[in-house]
Amino acid sequence: MESKMVLAALISVLLIGLIILMIMGTGVSQFAARYTLDFHLFLCLILLPFINYMLSFKWFKVISLALIFVSFCMNTLGVFLFY
């Protein structure tokens, strides 16, 4: 069941990504996720089995929190610099 979900999500990401790359332009300057929000949900579905396995390691939680903090700082900085 889990492998069917991952395979379906992977196919969805590839098809949506292909359409976005063929039609949409990135623009001259932009900040943050513009078109990738269309398939972020499917990327999360692909990563669920990996995240479930990695949660048993204590260092994974620390690294995850650190990466979330860095992401928050980068997006906050981008908002102030671009808008």
Buried (B, 14 or more C-beta within 10 A) or exposed (E): EEEEBBEEBBEBBEEBBEEBEEEEEEEEEEEEEEBEEBBEEBBEBBEEEEEEEBEEEEEEEEEEEEEEEEEEEEEEEEEEEEE
